[in-house]
Amino acid sequence: MREHDVRSLRSAEEFPRSQHLAWKIAEVAADPVPVLPETEAMVLNRIIDNAAVSAASVLRRPVTVAREQALSHRRRQGAAVFGVDSTVSAEWAAWANGVAVRELDFHDTFLAADYSHPGDNIPALVAVAQQLGVRGADLIRGIATAYEVQIDLTKGICLHEHKIDHVAHLGPSVAAGLGTMLRLDPETIYAAIGQALHLTTATRQSRKGLISSWKAFAPAWAGKVAIEAVDRAMRGEGSPAPIWEGEDGVIAWLLGGPEHTYRVPLPAAGEPKRAILDSYTKEHSAEYQSQAPIDLARRMRDRIGDLDQIASIVLHTSNHTHVVIGTGSNDPQKFDPAASRETLDHSVMYIFAVALQDGTWHHERSYAPERAHRPDTVELWKKISTVEDAEWTRRYHAADPAEKAFGAKAVVTLKNGDTIVDELAVADAHPLGARPFERPQYIAKFTELADGMVETAEQQRFLAAVDGLAAIKPGGLDALNVRVDQRVLDKAPSVPSGIFR
């Protein structure tokens, strides 16, 4: 890997295009380096993972809205919408499928200087691949690039510090991945990256206070915008440049400003793209930094015994966990039983309380309104707080994978003054955890979440198609679409019509 210094420059300074971060990313995307077997295997795992969470979310209202919008843009030679046989224009398939993937906050993650869900790249790439008749091997190459770019940007550039939403790294990564998949030249990819970044920067309010369903739509928007950016670039249109480093660019006005230098790692020429191997998926449908606390709560409940004897619980954790999903956020909504599912998903206090009481976590039951309103849950929930611990913050940002941690230490004080203390650095499903996810676990997650949504024969057909993805010839990628029985889809909520009909 090569580290690249990235900073804002005045327009009068000499700054050749070859030094622009967007150009360097475009060169990485255009590099025809082979995909390593372990990278390919993980790409297949994440395609399965995305299908699993999409099946679980297919009847939810935001997913239904996005699906209905997409089906208003039918196209005979188009891309598939998850669950249905109809094909639509690729950007709208990416929109609908991106919302399905993101809705339950249940797919993969990478955390570093910022945070990301790199599986959000997959719907856009699959949609374009289906519409254009791309080979399975080229889809794999594109996904490997998209993961590489988003993860490398997440390692080098912190967005949340400046209240910019993390999908600002997703637009460029989708554009780069599409460039690889379609074998575009660096000039075209460069223009597409600049457009995609310019159009996908937004504030973090989508993940603050009362969190709405837009949290699920935001990455789908980035994917849709990136597809349109690539289309324009392929037709010869340019982009704002230099988009990161310009005098009025992203760094100067949205991030660290003219005095700050970021260091972004990127593969050297000829170096394989391995970043997907640094990412990890979720066993529980909740914000990633609550994965280890859920497992910690499940482990501690027997030691605690009667939960009524608890006086207080303090979770010692990283700054990021404390201020994003803990009491350091100063969001009263995180203690509100009537809060949205998206808000409860970002309340580690609620999550730890329910996991202590139930000894498990479920993507629907754990968030049900009646569950959140249980008096004993509310009472326990309000006894829980978080504090920042410098050691957990250090480990959160550690470069060494063996040191990097997203967990917490729980100090449970009982009413008699006794304390029970335990800690967990990484979730059980993490590569360094007690039960790391490998192919059997991805398949088990898919079959569990698809149960009752997708017929067994269709599940097996899909899994076989994923196994053979590298050999799929042009025109065969519709095999990646999972069909849901119409009788199941008929149970989706009724939504009003809008402009698109």
C-alpha positions in Angstrom: 0.0 0.0 0.0 1.1 3.6 -0.7 0.2 6.5 1.6 -1.0 9.6 -0.2 -1.0 13.1 1.4 -4.2 14.9 0.5 -4.8 18.5 1.4 -6.5 21.6 0.1 -4.6 23.9 -2.3 -5.1 27.4 -3.7 -6.2 27.5 -7.3 -2.9 29.4 -8.1 -0.8 26.5 -6.8 0.7 24.1 -9.4 -1.2 20.8 -8.9 -1.1 18.4 -11.9 -4.0 16.1 -12.3 -1.8 13.1 -11.7 -1.6 14.2 -8.1 -5.3 14.5 -7.6 -6.7 11.9 -5.2 -9.6 11.2 -7.7 -7.0 10.5 -10.4 -5.0 8.2 -8.1 -8.2 6.3 -7.3 -9.1 6.1 -11.0 -5.7 4.5 -11.7 -6.3 2.0 -9.0 -9.7 1.2 -10.5 -8.3 0.8 -14.0 -5.4 -1.4 -12.9 -6.3 -4.9 -14.3 -4.8 -6.8 -11.3 -6.3 -10.3 -10.7 -8.6 -10.9 -7.8 -7.1 -13.0 -5.1 -9.0 -16.3 -4.3 -9.6 -15.1 -0.7 -11.0 -11.8 -1.9 -13.3 -13.5 -4.4 -14.6 -15.8 -1.6 -15.4 -12.9 0.6 -17.1 -11.1 -2.3 -19.4 -14.1 -2.6 -20.0 -14.1 1.2 -21.1 -10.5 1.1 -23.5 -11.1 -1.8 -25.1 -13.8 0.3 -25.1 -11.5 3.3 -26.9 -8.7 1.3 -29.5 -11.1 0.1 -30.1 -12.3 3.7 -30.9 -8.9 5.1 -32.8 -7.9 2.0 -35.1 -10.9 2.5 -35.6 -10.0 6.1 -36.6 -6.4 5.2 -38.6 -7.0 2.0 -42.0 -6.2 3.7 -40.9 -3.2 5.6 -42.3 0.2 4.6 -39.2 2.0 3.4 -38.3 -1.0 1.3 -41.8 -1.2 -0.1 -41.7 2.5 -1.0 -38.4 2.2 -2.8 -39.6 -0.9 -4.6 -42.8 0.9 -5.8 -40.7 3.8 -7.0 -38.4 1.6 -8.9 -41.2 -0.4 -10.5 -42.5 2.9 -12.0 -39.3 2.9 -14.2 -39.6 -0.5 -15.9 -37.2 -1.3 -18.7 -37.2 -4.5 -20.7 -33.4 -4.8 -20.9 -32.8 -3.5 -17.3 -31.9 -4.7 -13.9 -33.8 -6.8 -11.3 -35.5 -5.5 -8.2 -35.1 -7.8 -5.2 -38.0 -10.2 -4.8 -39.8 -9.5 -8.1 -39.5 -10.6 -11.7 -39.8 -7.2 -13.3 -36.8 -5.3 -14.6 -36.3 -1.6 -14.3 -33.7 1.0 -15.2 -30.4 0.1 -13.4 -30.2 3.3 -11.3 -33.7 2.5 -9.9 -32.9 -1.1 -9.2 -29.8 0.1 -7.3 -32.1 2.5 -5.4 -34.7 -0.2 -4.4 -32.1 -2.9 -3.6 -29.9 -0.5 -1.8 -32.7 0.4 0.6 -33.5 -3.3 1.1 -29.9 -4.0 2.0 -29.5 -1.1 4.4 -33.0 -0.9 6.1 -32.3 -3.3 9.0 -28.7 -2.1 9.7 -27.7 -5.8 9.5 -24.9 -6.1 6.9 -21.2 -5.5 6.8 -19.2 -2.7 8.3 -15.7 -1.2 8.4 -14.6 1.3 11.1 -11.5 3.4 11.2 -11.0 7.1 10.9 -14.7 7.1 9.8 -17.2 4.3 9.5 -18.8 2.6 6.5 -21.0 -0.2 5.3 -19.1 -1.3 2.2 -21.8 -3.9 1.2 -23.8 -0.8 0.1 -21.6 -0.9 -3.0 -23.0 -4.2 -4.2 -26.6 -3.2 -5.3 -25.4 -0.5 -7.7 -22.8 -2.7 -9.3 -25.1 -5.7 -9.7 -27.8 -3.5 -11.2 -25.5 -2.1 -13.9 -23.9 -5.5 -14.5 -27.4 -7.0 -15.1 -28.5 -4.1 -17.4 -25.3 -4.2 -19.5 -24.8 -8.0 -19.6 -21.5 -8.0 -17.7 -19.7 -11.3 -16.9 -19.7 -12.6 -13.4 -15.9 -12.4 -13.2 -16.0 -8.7 -14.0 -18.7 -8.1 -11.4 -16.4 -9.7 -8.8 -13.5 -7.4 -9.9 -15.7 -4.3 -9.6 -16.9 -5.2 -6.2 -13.3 -5.8 -5.0 -12.4 -2.3 -6.2 -15.5 -0.7 -4.6 -14.7 -2.2 -1.3 -11.0 -1.2 -1.6 -11.8 2.4 -2.3 -14.4 2.9 0.3 -12.4 1.2 3.0 -9.2 3.1 2.1 -11.1 6.4 2.2 -12.6 5.4 5.6 -9.1 4.7 6.9 -7.7 8.1 5.8 -10.5 10.7 5.9 -12.8 11.3 8.9 -16.1 12.7 7.9 -18.2 12.5 11.1 -15.8 14.8 12.9 -17.1 17.6 10.6 -20.7 16.3 10.7 -20.6 14.9 7.1 -22.5 11.7 6.5 -20.3 8.6 5.7 -22.0 8.0 2.4 -19.7 10.7 1.0 -17.1 7.9 0.7 -19.6 5.6 -0.9 -20.4 7.7 -4.1 -16.7 7.7 -5.2 -16.3 4.0 -4.3 -19.3 2.9 -6.4 -18.0 5.1 -9.3 -14.6 3.4 -9.0 -16.1 -0.1 -8.8 -18.2 0.6 -11.9 -15.1 1.8 -13.7 -13.3 -1.5 -12.9 -16.3 -3.6 -13.8 -16.9 -1.9 -17.1 -13.1 -1.6 -17.9 -13.3 2.1 -18.3 -10.2 4.3 -18.8 -8.8 6.4 -16.0 -10.0 9.7 -17.6 -13.7 8.5 -17.5 -13.4 7.1 -14.0 -11.8 10.3 -12.7 -14.7 12.4 -14.0 -17.2 10.0 -12.5 -15.5 10.0 -9.1 -15.5 13.8 -9.0 -19.2 14.0 -9.9 -20.2 11.3 -7.4 -18.4 12.9 -4.5 -19.7 16.4 -5.3 -23.3 15.1 -5.3 -23.2 12.8 -2.2 -21.9 15.1 0.5 -24.6 15.8 3.1 -24.7 16.4 6.9 -24.9 13.8 9.6 -28.3 14.9 10.7 -29.7 11.7 9.2 -28.0 9.9 12.1 -28.7 12.4 14.9 -31.6 13.0 17.2 -34.8 11.5 15.9 -33.5 9.2 13.2 -35.8 8.6 10.3 -36.0 6.0 7.5 -33.7 8.2 5.4 -30.9 6.4 7.1 -31.8 3.4 4.8 -32.3 5.6 1.8 -29.0 7.6 2.0 -26.6 4.9 0.7 -29.1 3.9 -2.0 -29.1 7.5 -3.1 -25.3 7.5 -3.3 -25.4 4.4 -5.4 -28.0 5.8 -7.7 -26.1 9.1 -8.1 -22.8 7.3 -8.8 -24.5 5.3 -11.7 -25.7 8.5 -13.2 -22.3 10.1 -12.8 -20.6 7.2 -14.6 -23.1 7.4 -17.4 -22.4 11.1 -17.9 -18.7 10.6 -17.7 -18.9 7.8 -20.3 -20.6 10.3 -22.6 -17.6 12.7 -22.2 -18.7 15.0 -19.4 -16.3 16.2 -16.8 -16.6 17.0 -13.1 -15.5 19.7 -10.5 -11.8 19.3 -10.0 -9.8 18.9 -8.0 -12.8 17.7 -6.0 -11.1 16.9 -2.7 -8.2 19.4 -2.8 -9.7 22.4 -4.6 -9.7 25.8 -3.0 -13.5 25.6 -2.7 -13.5 21.8 -2.6 -14.5 19.2 0.0 -11.5 19.4 2.3 -11.4 23.2 2.3 -15.1 23.8 3.3 -16.6 20.5 4.5 -13.7 18.8 6.3 -10.4 19.8 8.0 -9.8 23.0 6.0 -6.6 24.3 4.3 -4.4 23.5 7.3 -5.2 19.8 7.5 -3.5 17.0 5.6 -5.1 13.6 5.3 -3.2 10.4 4.5 -5.1 8.0 2.3 -3.7 4.5 1.6 -4.2 3.0 -1.8 -2.8 -0.1 -3.5 0.3 0.4 -5.6 0.2 -0.5 -9.3 -0.1 -4.3 -9.6 -1.0 -4.8 -6.0 -4.1 -6.9 -5.3 -7.2 -5.3 -3.8 -7.6 -7.0 -0.4 -9.5 -4.4 1.7 -12.7 -6.4 1.8 -10.9 -8.8 4.0 -10.5 -6.0 6.6 -14.3 -5.7 6.9 -16.7 -7.7 9.0 -20.4 -8.4 9.0 -23.1 -8.4 11.8 -24.7 -11.2 13.7 -27.2 -8.8 15.2 -29.4 -6.2 13.5 -28.0 -3.1 15.3 -25.3 -0.4 14.8 -21.9 -2.1 14.6 -20.5 -0.7 17.8 -23.3 -2.3 19.7 -22.4 -5.8 18.4 -19.9 -6.5 21.1 -22.0 -5.0 23.9 -24.9 -7.3 22.9 -22.6 -10.3 23.2 -21.2 -8.9 26.4 -24.7 -8.5 27.9 -25.6 -12.1 26.9 -22.5 -13.3 28.7 -23.1 -11.3 31.9 -26.7 -11.9 32.5 -26.2 -15.2 34.3 -23.5 -13.7 36.6 -25.9 -10.8 37.4 -28.9 -13.0 38.1 -31.8 -10.9 39.3 -31.7 -7.7 37.2 -33.9 -5.9 39.7 -30.9 -5.7 42.0 -29.0 -3.4 39.5 -28.5 0.2 40.6 -26.5 1.4 37.6 -24.5 0.2 34.6 -21.7 2.2 33.1 -20.3 1.2 29.7 -16.7 2.3 29.4 -16.0 2.6 25.7 -14.5 4.6 22.8 -15.2 8.2 22.1 -17.0 7.3 18.9 -19.3 4.8 20.6 -19.9 7.2 23.5 -20.9 10.2 21.2 -22.7 8.3 18.4 -24.8 5.7 20.2 -24.1 6.5 23.9 -25.0 9.2 26.4 -22.3 11.4 25.0 -24.6 12.1 22.1 -26.8 14.1 24.4 -29.8 12.8 22.5 -32.8 12.4 24.8 -34.5 10.4 22.0 -32.1 7.6 22.8 -34.1 7.0 26.0 -37.6 7.5 24.5 -39.7 4.2 24.3 -41.7 5.9 21.5 -38.6 6.6 19.4 -38.2 5.2 15.9 -36.6 1.9 15.2 -33.7 3.7 13.6 -33.2 5.8 16.8 -33.3 2.7 19.1 -30.8 1.1 16.8 -28.5 3.9 17.7 -29.0 3.7 21.5 -26.5 1.3 23.1 -28.3 1.9 26.4 -31.6 0.4 25.0 -29.8 -2.4 23.2 -27.8 -3.4 26.3 -30.9 -3.4 28.5 -32.9 -5.6 26.1 -30.0 -8.0 25.5 -29.5 -8.4 29.3 -33.2 -9.2 29.8 -33.7 -11.4 26.8 -30.3 -13.0 26.3 -30.7 -12.6 22.6 -31.3 -10.1 19.9 -33.9 -10.2 17.1 -34.2 -7.8 14.1 -37.9 -7.4 14.7 -38.9 -8.5 18.2 -36.2 -6.5 19.9 -37.4 -3.3 18.4 -41.2 -3.9 18.7 -43.0 -0.9 20.2 -44.5 -3.2 23.0 -40.9 -4.4 23.7 -39.6 -0.8 24.0 -42.5 0.2 26.3 -42.1 -2.6 28.8 -41.9 -0.9 32.2 -39.1 -3.1 33.5 -37.1 -2.4 30.3 -37.6 1.3 30.6 -36.5 1.2 34.2 -33.3 -0.7 33.4 -32.6 1.3 30.3 -32.5 4.5 32.3 -29.9 3.1 34.6 -27.4 2.7 31.8 -24.9 5.3 30.7 -21.6 5.5 28.7 -18.3 7.2 29.4 -15.3 7.6 27.1 -12.3 5.6 28.1 -9.0 6.6 26.5 -7.8 3.0 26.1 -10.9 2.0 24.2 -10.6 5.1 22.0 -6.9 4.1 21.3 -7.9 0.6 20.4 -10.8 1.9 18.2 -8.2 3.7 16.0 -5.4 1.1 16.3 -3.8 0.2 13.0 -2.9 -3.3 14.2 -5.9 -5.6 13.5 -5.1 -7.6 16.6 -5.4 -4.4 18.7 -8.4 -2.8 17.0 -11.5 -3.1 19.1 -15.1 -1.8 19.1 -16.2 -3.1 22.4 -16.7 -2.0 26.0 -16.2 -2.7 29.6 -19.4 -2.9 31.6 -19.4 -1.9 35.3 -22.6 -3.1 36.9 -23.2 -1.7 40.4 -25.8 -3.5 42.5 -28.0 -1.9 45.1 -26.0 -3.5 47.9 -22.9 -1.8 46.6 -21.3 -4.8 44.9 -19.9 -4.5 41.4 -19.8 -7.0 38.5 -17.3 -6.1 35.8 -16.7 -7.7 32.4 -15.5 -6.5 29.0 -15.4 -7.7 25.4 -13.2 -6.2 22.7 -14.8 -7.6 19.6 -18.1 -9.2 18.7 -18.4 -12.9 18.6 -18.9 -12.8 14.9 -15.8 -10.7 14.2 -12.8 -12.4 12.5 -11.0 -12.3 15.9 -14.2 -13.2 17.9 -15.4 -16.3 19.6 -17.4 -17.5 16.6 -16.1 -15.8 13.4 -18.3 -15.7 10.4 -17.2 -17.9 7.6 -19.2 -19.3 4.6 -21.4 -21.7 6.7 -22.4 -18.8 9.0 -23.2 -16.5 6.0 -25.4 -19.3 4.5 -27.1 -19.9 7.9 -27.8 -16.2 8.2 -29.4 -16.2 4.8 -31.5 -19.3 5.3 -32.7 -18.0 8.7 -33.7 -14.6 7.5 -35.1 -15.9 4.2 -37.3 -18.4 6.0 -41.0 -17.6 5.4 -40.0 -15.1 2.7 -38.2 -17.2 0.1 -39.1 -20.8 -0.9 -36.4 -23.3 0.0 -35.9 -24.3 -3.7 -35.3 -20.6 -4.6 -32.9 -20.2 -1.7 -30.8 -23.2 -3.0 -30.9 -21.9 -6.6 -29.6 -18.5 -5.5 -26.8 -20.0 -3.3 -25.7 -22.2 -6.3 -25.7 -19.2 -8.6 -23.4 -17.3 -6.1 -21.1 -20.3 -5.9 -20.7 -20.2 -9.7 -20.6 -16.4 -10.1 -17.1 -16.3 -11.6 -18.2 -18.5 -14.5 -21.5 -16.7 -15.3 -21.4 -15.5 -18.9 -22.8 -12.1 -20.2 -26.5 -11.9 -19.7 -26.6 -14.4 -16.9 -26.5 -12.2 -13.8 -30.2 -12.1 -13.3 -29.5 -15.4 -11.5 -28.4 -13.2 -8.5 -32.0 -11.9 -8.0 -33.9 -13.7 -5.3 -37.6 -14.2 -6.1 -40.1 -13.8 -3.3 -43.5 -15.4 -3.7 -46.2 -12.9 -4.6 -48.3 -14.0 -1.7 -45.6 -12.8 0.6 -45.2 -9.5 -1.2 -48.9 -9.0 -1.0 -48.4 -8.6 2.8 -46.3 -5.5 2.3 -47.8 -2.3 3.7 -49.9 -0.2 1.4 -48.2 3.1 0.5 -49.7 6.2 -1.2 -48.8 6.9 -4.7 -46.5 9.8 -5.5 -45.2 11.5 -8.6 -43.9 8.2 -10.0 -46.8 5.8 -10.9 
